[in-house]
């Protein structure tokens, strides 16, 4: 498929995905990290972030690194500095509070930084009509 200059803002040259396709991929990652598993008989959802965060010392650092992939992709999609700063703030809060034993594990289930960050990106792209 040949692209014109007008189409270039909606596609990344590296992988050829549209912003809509990239958002779907980021939504899947955020759901996996924050809400993929349901505790039977409840509405409580958690994901890999809460499970990996249980590993003392490195768990929260690993999940923060994975969360940064969403921020990197947002930057590639043209998110401005203030949106990136909010996203990094969400990751910092999740990582810092998540590092506190027991309280941090409960916080990881409730805060859902990755889903918050994909929502921030989606709102920005909808405002600028890039989706």
Beta strands, then each sheet from edge to edge (+ up, - down):
strand 1: 37-38
strand 2: 45-46
sheet 1: 1+ 2-
end
